[in-house]
Amino acid sequence: MTKLIESQLSDALAYMKALSGLGATLPNEPTWGGGMRLWLPDVIPLSPDYKGEAPVAWLVANDFDGYDLTTTAPEPSDAGSES
């Protein structure tokens, strides 16, 4: 488990809020996007600014159209139900 510094946690929370808000603002009509839909990944790795650094946290899709924050690398089966 990794410790996040305050600015990293603040950034992660901002991403979580933006991604969950994005889904809520998009229309749920089949005609939106000419039949094309936007699918966000089940797991989003978050890395620090230093090049070559491994991810220190991950956003993992949850069942509520949002993301949970974890500092432990998720196993493939831990990701959300959508692929």
N, C-alpha and C positions, 0 to 999 in steps of 0.2 A: 504494500500500500504506500502510495506517495503522498507527501504533504504538499498542499497548494499554498502559495503565498496569496496575500489579499488581492492583488491585482489579477492573478490568474483565476481566482474564485469569482471575482466580479465579472471578468470577461465570460467565463463559463455560464454564469447565471444570465448574462445579457443574451448569449446565444440561445439558451434554453427558452427564454421569454420570446425572443424574436421568432424562433422556429415554431413554437406553439401558436403564436399569434398569426403567423403566415397561413397556416392551415385553416384557421378560423375565418380569415378574410376571403379565401377563394370560394367562388360559387361551386355548388355541388351538382351542377347541371351537366348532362352528357355533352352538351354543345360547347362547353367551355374549352378553349384551346383546340377547336376543330377535332375533338375526339382524343387529343393527346392529354395525358395527365402528368403531373409532376410527382415523382416518387422520391422521397428523401431516404438516405441510407438508414439502416437499422442501427448502425454503430458509427459514430463520428469521432475519430481520434483528435485530441487537442494536444498540440505540442508547444513548447516554449519558443521564444523568438530565436534562440540559438540554433543555427543550422546543424543538422546531424543529431540533434537531441531526440530521443524517443518520446512518444506521447507520455504525458504525465497524468492525463485524465481522459475519460471517454464519455460521450453522451450516448445513452442507450435508449432506443425507442421504447415507450411504454404503451399500455393498452388504452391510454386516455388522449391519444393524438398529441403527445408531447414527448419529452425526453427526460430521463433521469441522469444524474451525474454520478460517476464512479471513478475512484482512483485505482481500482484494481482492473487489470486487463480482462475484459469479458470473454467468456468462452463462446464459441459460435451458437450454442444452444441457449445462451442467456439473452441474445438479441430478441427484438420484438418478433411478433408472429408473422409479419409481412416480409416477403423476400423480393 
